[in-house]
Amino acid sequence: TKMKISSITITNFKGIGNVTLSPDHINVFLGKNGSGKSAALSAITFILTGKVNPEFIKSGEEVLSVSMEFEDGTVIERSRSIKDGTVTRCNGKKNIRKKCECVLKRKAWDRCRDL
């Protein structure tokens, strides 16, 4: 069953301190140069793939994180720290990456493919 993404929260990612996005069916990122459009898209790529450049951790911070919540309440969170690398959690529980990616595929990728 496909699930709608209800929110994406981005913390300490490039120039973004903390922001929560509430996506709709079709989304457009508009803004001036340097306002965070590319950073937001890179953060979404990180939550979906688990891949991120450690240099994307906001200057002065040690950890960046991105979480995606679905309409059924499922929450996937990925964080990247200078010290510990990437950690993936499903509903608050540290999880093996492969299992989390299966959840994401079922919930998000299928929906993206259908657009």
Backbone torsions as a table, in degrees:
resi	resn	phi	psi	omega
1	THR	NA	132.6	179.0
2	LYS	-80.4	142.8	-178.6
3	MET	-123.8	142.8	177.2
4	LYS	-78.9	138.2	173.9
5	ILE	-77.2	123.9	-179.5
6	SER	-94.2	-29.9	176.8
7	SER	-160.6	154.8	174.0
8	ILE	-130.6	122.6	179.5
9	THR	-111.7	128.5	-176.6
10	ILE	-119.1	128.1	-177.9
11	THR	-132.6	129.4	175.7
12	ASN	56.6	41.1	-178.2
13	PHE	-110.0	111.2	-174.9
14	LYS	53.2	-121.4	-178.6
15	GLY	-87.6	-0.7	-177.6
16	ILE	-87.2	123.8	175.8
17	GLY	-78.9	-60.8	178.4
18	ASN	-160.4	123.6	178.2
19	VAL	-147.2	144.9	174.7
20	THR	-118.6	125.8	177.9
21	LEU	-101.9	140.3	176.0
22	SER	-118.6	88.6	-173.9
23	PRO	-68.1	152.6	176.1
24	ASP	-115.3	-165.4	-177.4
25	HIS	-61.6	-47.6	177.6
26	ILE	-125.0	133.0	-176.0
27	ASN	-127.9	141.9	178.7
28	VAL	-129.3	133.9	176.6
29	PHE	-101.0	115.3	178.4
30	LEU	-120.8	144.0	176.6
31	GLY	167.4	168.2	178.8
32	LYS	-69.1	163.4	174.4
33	ASN	-56.2	137.5	178.1
34	GLY	78.3	11.7	-176.9
35	SER	-90.3	-5.6	174.9
36	GLY	110.0	7.9	-179.7
37	LYS	-60.9	-52.1	-179.8
38	SER	-66.0	-36.0	178.1
39	ALA	-63.0	-42.6	178.9
40	ALA	-62.7	-42.8	178.5
41	LEU	-66.5	-38.7	176.4
42	SER	-64.5	-37.3	178.1
43	ALA	-65.3	-41.0	177.3
44	ILE	-64.4	-39.8	176.3
45	THR	-60.8	-41.2	179.0
46	PHE	-61.7	-46.6	-178.5
47	ILE	-64.6	-32.2	-179.0
48	LEU	-81.8	-31.0	-173.5
49	THR	-113.5	-22.7	-175.9
50	GLY	82.0	4.5	-177.9
51	LYS	-106.1	129.6	178.6
52	VAL	-156.1	145.8	174.8
53	ASN	-76.5	126.6	-179.9
54	PRO	-60.7	-18.6	176.7
55	GLU	-70.0	-9.6	178.7
56	PHE	-78.7	-8.0	175.0
57	ILE	-64.7	127.5	-177.0
58	LYS	-54.0	138.0	-179.8
59	SER	-52.4	131.1	179.1
60	GLY	89.0	-5.9	-179.6
61	GLU	-110.3	164.3	179.9
62	GLU	-110.5	-16.6	-175.2
63	VAL	-139.1	138.0	168.2
64	LEU	-113.5	154.7	177.0
65	SER	-149.0	151.4	175.5
66	VAL	-137.9	131.8	176.1
67	SER	-126.7	148.0	179.2
68	MET	-127.8	123.1	178.6
69	GLU	-109.3	137.3	179.5
70	PHE	-102.9	162.8	-174.9
71	GLU	-62.2	-19.1	177.8
72	ASP	-87.0	2.3	178.8
73	GLY	94.5	-7.7	177.0
74	THR	-64.0	133.7	178.9
75	VAL	-124.6	125.6	173.3
76	ILE	-108.3	130.4	178.0
77	GLU	-131.3	135.2	172.0
78	ARG	-122.6	137.0	175.0
79	SER	-129.0	153.3	178.0
80	ARG	-132.5	123.5	177.3
81	SER	-117.9	159.1	177.6
82	ILE	-62.5	-39.8	-173.5
83	LYS	-82.4	-46.4	-168.5
84	ASP	-105.6	-1.3	-177.7
85	GLY	74.4	-150.5	-175.5
86	THR	-93.4	133.8	176.0
87	VAL	-123.5	135.8	179.4
88	THR	-116.3	135.0	177.8
89	ARG	-128.9	141.5	172.3
90	CYS	-117.9	120.2	-177.8
91	ASN	51.5	41.7	174.6
92	GLY	84.9	-9.8	-178.3
93	LYS	-99.3	130.8	176.1
94	LYS	-59.5	130.3	-170.3
95	ASN	-132.7	155.8	174.6
96	ILE	-70.9	140.3	-173.6
97	ARG	-56.6	-41.7	-175.9
98	LYS	-61.9	-43.6	179.5
99	LYS	-63.2	-41.8	-179.9
100	CYS	-64.1	-40.1	179.2
101	GLU	-65.6	-32.0	175.1
102	CYS	-64.6	-41.6	177.6
103	VAL	-61.8	-46.5	179.7
104	LEU	-61.8	-41.2	-179.2
105	LYS	-61.7	-46.7	-179.8
106	ARG	-62.7	-39.9	-171.9
107	LYS	-90.7	-42.1	-171.9
108	ALA	-107.2	-48.6	-174.2
109	TRP	-60.7	-43.4	-179.0
110	ASP	-61.6	-38.9	178.7
111	ARG	-65.8	-42.2	179.4
112	CYS	-63.3	-40.2	-178.6
113	ARG	-63.8	-31.7	-176.9
114	ASP	-77.2	-13.9	-177.3
115	LEU	-75.6	NA	NA
